[in-house]
Amino acid sequence: MEIRQDRSEFERRQFRLLKDIASGVKQQLENAGLPPQTVEEVTGTITFSVASILDDGGAVSAARPVMAFADEGTRVLMDPGGTWMHEVAFSLVEDLFDHTQPGNLSKANGAKAVLYCTSKGITVSPAFGRNYVARFAVIRGDSKPPKLIAATWDSLEDVRGWLEKSVRPELGDKMLESILVLDLKEGRKISLTSSWGFSPGVEMSADDWKKKE
């Protein structure tokens, strides 16, 4: 068996797989007659959970899956970094439900986040900005190097829910010093407090928007 490495094609395949998973879940929930809001919420939760298991094993302790896609003949397509579908699961599901999205605001938010990260030497998820970019973005300082993840949220409560469900079980108290929230509308950097709330935030300075030379 021959292994082929092609990062762009691998990303395309994993996003197609994730969309197929989300679409299948959505269809089954709609067939069950659930309310539209419930369908969207549960589709997001299930899609994220499945993606997390496929990415790194999630709650599976007996084995860690390694994702590969069938290619021509006996070849398989793989990537050394594996899949990272869970990072874009909620954004993909939101896009799947065809919300009305303010395109100009989304582009402005995305540009601000990328410019900030560029000025600070923070890596940006390749999937960031492919879908709607909402008001709040998250930088994970526990990544090496720190990384702006693909998902964004419209409210701090939504950020809190994601942190409680997806990050706190993994990092515990270390999450307090590992997470930075960017308010892209107001231009503020928001950290977590010792009581697991959010600080009022610090206004970003002009230096935060300067590209590194």
VEXDREN-2710 file (C-alpha; in Angstrom, 1 decimal):
% VEXDREN-2710
k/r/px/py/pz
1/MET/0.0/0.0/0.0
2/GLU/1.3/3.4/-1.0
3/ILE/0.8/6.5/1.1
4/ARG/0.4/9.9/-0.6
5/GLN/0.7/13.2/1.2
6/ASP/-1.1/16.2/-0.1
7/ARG/-2.2/18.7/2.6
8/SER/-4.6/20.7/0.4
9/GLU/-6.4/17.6/-0.9
10/PHE/-6.4/16.1/2.6
11/GLU/-8.1/19.2/4.0
12/ARG/-10.7/19.1/1.2
13/ARG/-11.5/15.5/1.9
14/GLN/-11.8/15.9/5.6
15/PHE/-14.2/18.9/5.2
16/ARG/-16.3/16.9/2.7
17/LEU/-16.4/14.0/5.2
18/LEU/-17.4/16.4/8.0
19/LYS/-20.1/18.0/5.9
20/ASP/-21.5/14.5/5.0
21/ILE/-21.6/13.6/8.7
22/ALA/-23.4/16.8/9.7
23/SER/-25.8/16.6/6.8
24/GLY/-26.7/13.0/7.7
25/VAL/-27.3/13.9/11.4
26/LYS/-29.4/16.9/10.4
27/GLN/-31.5/14.8/8.0
28/GLN/-32.2/12.2/10.7
29/LEU/-33.2/14.7/13.3
30/GLU/-35.5/16.5/10.8
31/ASN/-37.1/13.2/9.9
32/ALA/-37.8/12.6/13.7
33/GLY/-39.9/15.8/13.7
34/LEU/-37.7/17.8/16.1
35/PRO/-38.1/21.6/16.3
36/PRO/-35.7/23.5/14.0
37/GLN/-33.7/25.1/16.8
38/THR/-33.3/21.7/18.5
39/VAL/-32.2/20.2/15.2
40/GLU/-29.5/22.7/14.8
41/GLU/-28.2/22.5/18.4
42/VAL/-28.1/18.7/18.4
43/THR/-26.6/18.5/15.0
44/GLY/-23.8/20.7/16.2
45/THR/-23.2/18.7/19.3
46/ILE/-23.2/15.3/17.6
47/THR/-21.1/16.5/14.7
48/PHE/-18.5/17.9/17.1
49/SER/-18.4/14.8/19.2
50/VAL/-18.0/12.5/16.2
51/ALA/-15.3/14.8/14.7
52/SER/-13.4/14.8/18.1
53/ILE/-13.3/11.0/18.2
54/LEU/-12.1/10.8/14.6
55/ASP/-9.5/13.5/15.2
56/ASP/-7.8/12.2/18.3
57/GLY/-9.8/9.4/19.8
58/GLY/-11.9/11.7/22.0
59/ALA/-13.3/9.6/24.8
60/VAL/-12.1/6.4/23.1
61/SER/-9.4/5.0/25.4
62/ALA/-8.8/1.6/23.8
63/ALA/-7.6/2.8/20.4
64/ARG/-6.6/6.0/18.6
65/PRO/-7.9/6.3/15.1
66/VAL/-5.7/7.5/12.2
67/MET/-7.6/9.0/9.3
68/ALA/-6.8/8.1/5.7
69/PHE/-8.8/8.5/2.5
70/ALA/-8.9/6.1/-0.5
71/ASP/-6.9/7.4/-3.4
72/GLU/-6.1/5.9/-6.8
73/GLY/-5.5/2.2/-7.0
74/THR/-4.1/0.9/-3.7
75/ARG/-2.9/4.3/-2.6
76/VAL/-4.2/6.1/0.5
77/LEU/-4.1/9.8/1.2
78/MET/-2.8/10.8/4.7
79/ASP/-1.4/13.8/6.5
80/PRO/1.2/13.6/9.4
81/GLY/-0.8/16.0/11.4
82/GLY/-4.0/14.0/11.1
83/THR/-7.5/15.6/10.9
84/TRP/-8.7/18.6/12.9
85/MET/-12.4/18.5/12.0
86/HIS/-13.6/19.3/15.5
87/GLU/-12.2/22.8/15.2
88/VAL/-14.6/23.7/12.4
89/ALA/-17.6/21.5/13.3
90/PHE/-19.8/24.2/14.8
91/SER/-19.0/26.7/12.1
92/LEU/-19.7/24.2/9.4
93/VAL/-23.1/23.3/11.0
94/GLU/-24.0/26.9/11.3
95/ASP/-23.3/27.3/7.6
96/LEU/-25.3/24.2/6.8
97/PHE/-28.4/25.8/8.2
98/ASP/-28.0/28.7/5.8
99/HIS/-28.3/31.6/8.3
100/THR/-28.4/35.1/6.9
101/GLN/-24.8/36.3/7.3
102/PRO/-23.6/39.9/7.2
103/GLY/-20.8/39.3/4.7
104/ASN/-19.1/42.7/5.1
105/LEU/-19.0/42.4/8.9
106/SER/-17.7/38.8/8.6
107/LYS/-14.9/39.9/6.3
108/ALA/-13.9/42.8/8.6
109/ASN/-13.9/40.5/11.7
110/GLY/-11.8/37.9/9.9
111/ALA/-9.3/40.6/8.7
112/LYS/-8.9/41.9/12.3
113/ALA/-8.3/38.5/13.8
114/VAL/-5.7/37.5/11.2
115/LEU/-3.9/40.9/11.4
116/TYR/-3.7/40.6/15.2
117/CYS/-2.3/37.1/15.1
118/THR/0.2/38.1/12.4
119/SER/1.5/40.9/14.6
120/LYS/1.9/38.5/17.5
121/GLY/3.4/35.5/15.8
122/ILE/0.3/33.5/16.4
123/THR/-0.6/30.8/13.9
124/VAL/-4.0/30.9/12.3
125/SER/-6.1/27.7/11.6
126/PRO/-6.2/27.1/7.8
127/ALA/-9.9/26.8/8.1
128/PHE/-10.4/30.2/9.8
129/GLY/-12.5/32.6/7.7
130/ARG/-13.9/29.9/5.3
131/ASN/-17.3/30.4/6.9
132/TYR/-18.9/33.3/8.7
133/VAL/-16.6/35.0/11.2
134/ALA/-18.6/36.2/14.2
135/ARG/-17.8/38.7/16.9
136/PHE/-15.7/36.5/19.3
137/ALA/-12.6/34.5/18.3
138/VAL/-10.4/32.3/20.5
139/ILE/-6.7/31.9/20.7
140/ARG/-5.5/28.7/22.4
141/GLY/-2.2/29.4/24.2
142/ASP/-1.8/25.7/25.1
143/SER/-1.0/25.0/21.4
144/LYS/2.7/25.2/20.4
145/PRO/2.8/27.8/19.0
146/PRO/-0.4/29.5/20.1
147/LYS/-3.2/29.2/17.6
148/LEU/-6.3/31.1/16.5
149/ILE/-8.9/28.3/16.1
150/ALA/-11.4/28.2/13.2
151/ALA/-14.6/28.5/15.1
152/THR/-16.1/31.9/16.2
153/TRP/-19.1/32.9/18.3
154/ASP/-21.7/35.7/18.4
155/SER/-21.8/36.0/22.2
156/LEU/-19.6/35.3/25.2
157/GLU/-22.1/32.9/26.6
158/ASP/-21.6/30.8/23.5
159/VAL/-17.9/31.0/24.0
160/ARG/-18.4/29.9/27.7
161/GLY/-20.5/27.0/26.6
162/TRP/-17.9/25.8/24.2
163/LEU/-15.1/26.2/26.7
164/GLU/-17.0/24.2/29.4
165/LYS/-17.9/21.4/27.0
166/SER/-14.7/21.1/24.9
167/VAL/-11.7/22.7/26.6
168/ARG/-12.2/22.6/30.4
169/PRO/-12.3/18.8/30.5
170/GLU/-9.0/18.7/28.6
171/LEU/-7.1/21.5/30.4
172/GLY/-8.8/21.9/33.8
173/ASP/-7.5/24.9/35.7
174/LYS/-4.8/25.5/33.1
175/MET/-7.5/26.8/30.9
176/LEU/-7.5/30.1/32.8
177/GLU/-4.1/31.0/31.6
178/SER/-4.3/29.3/28.2
179/ILE/-7.3/31.0/26.6
180/LEU/-7.5/34.5/25.1
181/VAL/-10.8/35.7/23.6
182/LEU/-10.8/38.5/21.0
183/ASP/-13.8/40.8/20.8
184/LEU/-13.4/41.7/17.1
185/LYS/-16.3/44.2/17.2
186/GLU/-15.0/46.3/20.1
187/GLY/-11.3/45.6/19.6
188/ARG/-10.7/44.1/23.0
189/LYS/-8.6/41.2/24.4
190/ILE/-10.6/39.3/27.0
191/SER/-9.1/36.8/29.5
192/LEU/-10.7/34.3/31.9
193/THR/-11.0/35.1/35.6
194/SER/-10.4/32.8/38.5
195/SER/-14.1/32.4/38.9
196/TRP/-14.3/31.1/35.3
197/GLY/-15.9/34.3/34.1
198/PHE/-14.6/36.8/31.6
199/SER/-12.5/40.0/32.4
200/PRO/-13.8/43.4/31.1
201/GLY/-11.1/43.2/28.5
202/VAL/-8.2/45.3/27.5
203/GLU/-8.4/47.6/24.5
204/MET/-6.1/46.6/21.7
205/SER/-3.4/49.1/20.9
206/ALA/-2.2/50.3/17.5
207/ASP/0.7/47.9/17.8
208/ASP/-1.7/45.0/17.8
209/TRP/-2.7/45.8/14.2
210/LYS/0.8/46.2/12.8
211/LYS/2.2/43.5/10.6
212/LYS/5.6/42.1/11.6
213/GLU/8.3/43.2/9.3
END
